[in-house]
Amino acid sequence: MTTINLGVSLPGVGYPHIADFQVEEIFAGLPFKDGLMGAYFLSNKTVSPLINYADMSRPLTRVGSPTVGAKYTTLDHQNYYDTGLPSSPTLAIMAVSMPSSAANFQGGVVVSNYLKDSSTGNIGRGDTLIAGVENGKPRITQYGDFAQASIPYGRLAPDLPTDKMVVTYGIVKPEKTNFVGVACYIPSTDSRVSNFSGATLTGSRHVETEHTLRIGTTISETEFTASSTVSVVLIYSQDPGGANALENMRWLKNTFGVRFELW
């Protein structure tokens, strides 16, 4: 039997054991699951937003007091979730989140273990998927750790409203081309738009294992510290491929999203 630690202390005895409750597999219908390490729905419509539906023995750790609502959770640098998962050589993230209008693109972090300070020799470490707002459109960016001063990234500005959540996808791979990219689901055309970094790769893929991936903020004390609004996060240790990514994004919008009234 899998034990789920939800981080809750009951005020006495006589309460039912967590094993007496059935935790519904809300991601059972997700089309592509190979390599899925983390699957989270940050909502008060479930037993707990801490549950990792990909591995219930590894729930989220709550830090501070994230504000949990029916559709999403609001997080910031003092109030966030730690997945307990490090980056992997190939890291893919799919998410449903609200683009942040915070100044200088400091908010909207979906998943990150980014740090850049004297301890890293001022070289950016870790990976980050972030959703901001630029010129009236969402600005979706995936940063990848390749042990170089100029951090490679893929970026998109899809023609979507900024007051509704978007379905996004970021990937980082240990390859020489198409090594970091980002995509977004476009409901009106049932398609995805994507973009990969055109940067020249001078380093090689660095896998950050000292700092685990956080939802809603970064490791850095000086960058990306504004608030974020996140609903769904899926973390993979392999490349799903474009067709599978589209199937998952379509399912998140049209099946999962409809069921839980995310839009």
C-alpha positions in Angstrom: 0.0 0.0 0.0 1.3 3.5 -0.9 1.5 5.9 2.0 0.6 9.5 1.1 2.0 12.2 3.4 -0.2 15.2 3.0 1.6 17.2 5.7 -1.6 17.5 7.9 -1.6 16.9 11.7 -5.0 15.8 13.0 -6.1 17.3 16.3 -6.8 14.0 18.0 -7.6 10.3 17.5 -10.5 8.5 16.0 -10.2 10.0 12.5 -10.3 7.7 9.4 -7.0 6.7 8.0 -6.1 8.2 4.6 -6.1 4.7 3.2 -9.9 4.7 3.9 -10.3 7.4 1.3 -10.2 6.7 -2.4 -7.9 9.1 -4.3 -9.3 9.4 -7.8 -6.8 9.1 -10.6 -7.8 12.4 -12.3 -5.0 12.1 -14.9 -6.0 8.5 -15.9 -7.1 9.7 -19.3 -3.9 11.6 -20.1 -2.9 10.3 -23.5 0.9 10.2 -23.1 2.4 9.2 -19.7 5.8 7.6 -20.5 8.5 9.2 -18.4 5.9 11.1 -16.2 7.5 12.0 -12.9 5.1 14.5 -11.5 1.4 15.2 -12.1 -0.3 17.9 -10.0 -3.6 19.7 -9.9 -3.3 22.7 -7.6 -7.0 23.0 -6.7 -9.3 22.7 -3.7 -11.6 20.4 -5.8 -9.4 17.4 -4.9 -8.4 15.6 -1.7 -5.2 17.7 -1.6 -3.2 19.9 -4.0 -0.1 18.1 -2.6 -0.8 14.8 -4.4 1.6 13.7 -7.1 -0.7 11.6 -9.3 2.4 10.2 -11.1 3.9 8.9 -7.9 1.8 9.2 -4.8 4.8 8.3 -2.6 6.3 11.7 -3.6 3.8 14.4 -2.8 4.6 18.1 -3.0 6.1 19.9 0.0 4.2 23.0 1.0 6.3 26.0 1.9 4.5 28.9 3.4 0.8 29.2 2.6 0.0 29.2 -1.1 -3.6 30.4 -1.8 -5.5 27.4 -3.1 -8.7 28.0 -5.2 -11.0 26.0 -7.3 -9.2 26.5 -10.6 -5.7 27.3 -9.5 -3.3 28.2 -6.8 -1.6 31.6 -6.3 2.1 31.3 -5.3 5.1 33.5 -4.7 8.7 33.4 -3.4 7.6 32.8 0.2 4.6 30.6 -0.6 5.2 27.8 -3.1 5.4 24.0 -3.6 8.6 22.0 -3.8 8.3 18.9 -6.0 11.3 17.1 -4.5 12.3 16.3 -8.1 15.6 17.4 -9.6 16.1 18.3 -13.2 16.7 15.4 -15.5 18.9 15.3 -18.7 15.8 15.6 -20.8 13.2 17.6 -19.0 9.7 18.3 -20.4 7.0 20.3 -18.6 3.4 20.8 -19.6 1.2 23.2 -17.6 -1.9 25.2 -17.3 -1.2 28.6 -15.8 -2.2 32.3 -16.0 0.3 34.7 -17.7 1.7 37.2 -15.2 1.7 40.9 -15.9 4.4 41.6 -13.2 6.9 44.2 -14.2 10.1 43.1 -15.9 8.7 39.5 -16.3 9.4 38.7 -12.7 6.3 36.7 -12.1 4.5 33.8 -13.7 7.0 31.1 -12.8 5.4 27.7 -13.5 8.3 25.3 -12.6 11.9 26.3 -11.8 15.1 25.5 -9.9 16.9 28.5 -11.2 19.8 30.1 -9.4 22.4 32.7 -10.5 24.7 34.3 -8.0 28.2 34.2 -6.6 27.7 30.5 -5.5 27.3 29.6 -9.2 30.0 31.9 -10.5 27.2 34.0 -11.9 26.4 31.3 -14.3 22.7 30.5 -14.5 21.8 27.1 -13.1 18.6 25.2 -13.3 15.6 25.2 -15.7 12.6 27.4 -15.8 9.2 27.5 -17.5 7.6 30.9 -17.1 4.5 32.7 -18.5 4.5 36.5 -18.6 2.8 39.3 -20.6 4.3 41.4 -23.3 2.6 43.9 -25.7 -0.9 42.5 -24.7 0.0 38.9 -25.4 1.2 36.0 -23.3 5.0 35.6 -23.3 5.9 32.0 -22.7 9.6 31.2 -22.1 11.6 28.0 -21.3 15.1 28.5 -20.1 17.6 25.7 -20.1 20.8 25.1 -18.1 23.7 24.6 -20.4 26.4 25.9 -18.1 27.0 29.1 -20.0 26.7 32.8 -19.0 24.1 33.5 -21.7 21.2 31.3 -20.8 19.6 29.6 -23.9 15.8 29.8 -24.1 12.8 29.2 -26.3 10.2 31.9 -26.4 6.7 32.5 -27.8 4.1 35.3 -27.9 1.0 33.5 -29.0 -2.1 35.5 -30.1 -4.1 34.6 -27.0 -5.8 36.7 -24.3 -3.8 37.4 -21.2 -6.8 37.2 -18.8 -7.3 33.5 -19.3 -5.1 30.5 -18.5 -2.9 29.0 -21.2 -1.7 25.5 -21.9 2.0 25.5 -22.3 4.9 23.1 -22.9 8.6 23.5 -22.4 11.5 21.1 -23.1 15.2 21.0 -22.5 17.4 18.3 -24.1 21.1 17.3 -24.1 21.5 17.9 -27.8 23.3 20.3 -30.0 20.3 21.6 -31.9 16.7 22.2 -30.8 18.0 21.8 -27.2 15.5 24.1 -25.5 12.1 25.0 -26.8 8.6 26.0 -25.8 5.1 25.5 -27.2 1.5 26.7 -26.6 -1.9 25.2 -27.4 -4.1 27.4 -29.7 -7.7 26.3 -29.1 -9.2 28.2 -32.1 -7.2 26.1 -34.5 -6.7 23.0 -32.4 -3.0 23.3 -32.9 0.2 24.1 -31.2 2.8 26.8 -32.0 6.4 26.3 -30.9 9.8 27.9 -31.0 13.3 26.5 -30.3 16.3 28.5 -29.2 18.5 29.8 -32.1 21.4 30.4 -29.7 24.9 29.0 -30.3 25.6 26.3 -27.8 28.9 26.8 -26.1 28.4 24.6 -23.1 26.8 21.2 -22.6 23.6 20.2 -20.8 24.0 20.7 -17.0 21.6 18.8 -14.9 20.8 20.6 -11.7 20.4 18.1 -8.9 21.3 20.1 -5.8 18.2 22.2 -6.0 14.8 20.5 -6.7 12.1 21.9 -9.0 9.7 24.3 -7.4 6.2 25.3 -8.5 5.5 29.0 -8.5 9.0 30.4 -7.8 12.7 29.9 -8.3 15.7 29.3 -6.0 17.0 32.8 -6.7 16.5 35.5 -4.1 16.8 38.3 -6.6 15.1 37.1 -9.9 11.6 35.9 -10.8 10.3 36.5 -7.3 6.8 37.9 -8.1 3.6 35.9 -7.8 2.4 33.1 -10.1 -0.9 31.5 -10.8 -0.7 27.8 -11.6 -3.3 25.1 -12.1 -1.8 22.0 -13.6 1.8 20.8 -13.9 3.1 17.7 -15.6 6.8 16.9 -15.4 8.5 14.4 -17.7 12.0 12.9 -17.8 11.8 12.2 -21.6 10.8 14.0 -24.8 7.1 13.2 -25.5 7.5 14.3 -29.1 5.5 16.9 -30.9 2.4 14.7 -31.7 2.1 13.4 -28.1 2.6 16.9 -26.7 -0.2 18.1 -28.8 -2.5 15.3 -27.7 -1.8 16.0 -24.1 -2.3 19.7 -24.5 -5.6 19.2 -26.3 -6.7 16.8 -23.5 -5.8 19.3 -20.8 -7.8 22.0 -22.5 -10.8 20.1 -23.9 -11.3 17.2 -21.5 -9.6 17.9 -18.1 -10.2 21.7 -18.4 -13.9 21.2 -19.2 -14.4 18.7 -16.4 -12.9 21.0 -13.8 -14.2 24.2 -15.4 -10.8 25.8 -15.7 -12.0 28.2 -18.5 
